[in-house]
Amino acid sequence: MQHPIFSDLPEILTERLLLRPLHSGDEEAIFAYASDPRIDSYVVWEHHRTIAESQLYLLGVLQRYAAGDAAPWGMVDRSSNELIGTVGFVEIWPSHARAEIGYALAPRCWNRGLTTEATRTVIEYGFGEMKLHRIEARCDPQNLASARVMEKSGMQYEGTLRGQMQVKGAPRDMKMYAVIRS
């Protein structure tokens, strides 16, 4: 669904990151992290095997921006000025003041708290600027690192949705986490 922020996504600075809209020219940086097979373990999409797949992904994001549809920020490491992942709303239901958040990070940057830093920032933005009431996220039950990101970002585990998604040709359970604006 649409929301006005997505057609003019702002840049946001955190302690170690710049969250910014993706733009033409980011495909090589996207390919650098999205082609790493380690990313395949728990995400619902398969790692990119060609730069063309990263270009297609980027084109889709740019089209979502243009249409005002939910689309992610790029996560840029401020120390290296390198695009290392994405974070943002993957779905939004404005009439319910609710959104779902998702993220992906270069495996070489895992275990540094960067995804938690970015996720907290997006949650704050969702509650403050977008006036959302509920922000939720899902992860594979085996993805302990993603569950920790959600918990450290203030989300609470709400339950496991059995067979909730078709992932790579098979039904997969998903753990549901959420945080409510207080």
N, C-alpha and C positions, 0 to 999 in steps of 0.2 A: 504494500500500500504506500501511498505517497505522504510526504511531509515536506514542508517548505525548506527545511534545513539542508536536505540532500541536494538540492539544485545549487546551493551556495555553501557547501560544507566549509566551516571555518578551520583555520589552523589553531592548534592548541599545544602549548608547551607544558611539559611535565619536567620533573627534575632531570631525567636522562633522555627524554624522547621529544620529538616533534611529531604530533599527529597532524597529518595533512591529507588533502585529497590526492588520490592517485592521478597521474597525468601521463599523457603520451610520452614515451621514452622510459617508462618504468618497467617495461617488459623484461629486460635483462636482469634487473634486480629481483623481480618477482620470480623469474625462472631460477635464479641462484638459490632461493630457499624452497620454492615449490617443486623443484625437481629432485630434492633430496628424498630418497626412499624412506628414510626414518619418519618423515611426516605422514606417511601412508598408514601407520599403525592404527590410528584412532579417528582420523578425519573422515568425513562422509564422501570426500572426493579423492580421486587417485592422484598421486604425484604427477607433475607435468613431465612428459617424456621428450617434448620438443619445445623450442622457443615459440612455435606457432600456437601451442596450447596456452602459453602465458600471454601471448598477444590476444588471443580470443577471450581469455578471462578478463584482461584489461579492457578490451573493447566493451564487454558486457558491463563492467563497472562504470565506464564512462557513459554508456547509454542509460544506465540507471540514474546517474547524477543528472543527466539532461532531462530525464522524465520526472525527476523529483522522487524517485523510488529509493528505498533503503539500500544503502551501499556503504562500504567501509572506508575508514581513514587508512592511509599508509602509516606504518610505524617507522620512523626514521631515528636511528641512533644518533644523538646530538654530538657524541664524541668523534664519530667517523663520518657523519652526514650520509650514512648508508641506509637505504630502505631495507628493513629486516623482517617485515611482516605486515599484517593487517589486523585491524580491530574495529568493531563497530556493530551497528544494528543490521541484522540479516533479515529481519521482518519487523513490521510495525503495524499496530492496530490503533490508529488515532482515536477512533470512537470509543475505545476501551482504555485509552491512556496506558497502553501496554506495548512492550517491545521485547524482542529477543536479541541477545548479543552473541557475537561469535568472534573468534580470533584465530590467527595462525602466525607462528613465529619460526624463524630460521632455527633449525635444530642446534646449530653452533652457539646460539644465544640462549638456549634453555637454561633453567636453574639459576637465573640472575635476578628474578623478580620483575622483569620488564613487562611481561604480559599482565601481571597483577597491577602494576603501576598504570598501564594503559587502560585496563578494564575499569579500575576505580575511577579514572578520569572520565571515561565514557559514561559510566553510571551517574556520576555527578552532573555531567552535561545533560543527560537524559532527564534527570529529576529537576535540575535548575532551569535550563533553557527550553526544554521541550515539554515541561510540566507533566511528565509521565508519572503514573502511579505505581506501576509494576514493571520490573525488568527481570527477564528470565534467561536462562541458558541451559543447554543440555550437553551431556558428554557420554561417551561410551563408559559403561561401568568399570572397565579395566583401565581407563585413563585417569590414573590417580593424580597425575600432575595437573590436569585440567580441573579436576574436582577441587584440588587445593587452591588453584587460582580463584575459582568461584567462591570458595569459603573465605579466603583472605580478602576478597573484594566485598565481603559483607552479605553474600548470598547464603541462603539456608537450603539444605537438602529437603526436597518435598516428596520424593519417592522415585521409584523406577517405573518407567513407562514400558511395558512389555511389548516387544516386537513393534516398536513405535516408528521405525524408519526402515526403508529398504536401502541397504548400504552395500554397494558392490555386488548386487544380485542376491542378497540374503537379508532376511529380517533381523533387525538388531534392536536390543533393548537400549534405552537411553535413561540416564539419571537426570532428573529435573531439579534445578536450583532456581531460586528467585529471591529478589529483595523488593520490599515495598517501601515507598517514600514514607518517612516518618516525620 
